[in-house]
Amino acid sequence: MKGISVAKRTNYSFEKRQKDLAKKKKREEKLKKKQERKASGVETIVQIDEYGNVVEIEVDADGNPIVDSDDDDDDEGDDE
């Protein structure tokens, strides 16, 4: 019976384990990130605007929106 080859079987257990480990890692990272935000006093509020777009707003412990100083959108109309 030499010359008969058997096709290699897929190891579904290994694939499932890898997928489960990836999910667990992602869940742990998400929880860690959430705990860091909570500890810093910054909370993210998710809203939907009138056009159906998702808008995330970061607020401090008092509920005041946190404004990024990087946003330079106020110089509209300048052609320089």
N, C-alpha and C positions, 0 to 999 in steps of 0.2 A: 504494500500500500504506500510505497514511496511515491512522491510526486503529487500527492493530494495536499492542497493547501487549504487551510481554514481561515476565513476572513477574521480579522481582528475585531473583537466586540468593543463597542463604545463603553467607556466606564462612566455611566451616568451618575454613580454615587460620588465620584470625584468632582464632576462638573457641578453637581448640586451643592456639594460642600464648599466649593470655591465661590459659588454664587451667594450662598448663605453667609460666608465670611465677609464678602464684599458688602452685603447689606448691613451686617452687624457693624462693620467699620464705619460705614456712612452714617448709620444711626448714632453711633457714639460721637462722631465728629459733630453732627448736628446738635446733639445734646450739650456737648462741651461749648460749642459756639453760643448756644442759647443761655447757658449758665454764665458765660463771660459777659454777654449783653446785660443780663439781669444784675450781675455784680457791679457793672459800671453805671447802672442807673439809666441806661439808654434802652428805649423800647421802640420797636418798629410797628407802625400801624399800616395795614394794607387796606387801601380803598380803591374803588372803581370810579373813574371820572365819568362825565356825561357822554363821552365817546366810547366807553367800554374798555378803556385802557387801565391796566393795573398800576396803581401809584403807591409806592412805599414811602412813608414819612417817618423819620426818626424823631422821637420826642424824648425830652429829659424826664426826670422823676416828677416834675411839676406838671407835665403835660404840654410844655411849650415846645414847638417845633425847633429842631436843630438845623441851622442854616449853614451849608458848606460855604467856606470863603473862596473855594476854587472856582465857583460859578461866575464866569465873566460874561454873562449873556446881556448885561445892561448897556453894552456899548453898541447897540444896534444903530445903524444909520451912519456909522463912521466908515469912510471910504479910504482910510489911511492904511 
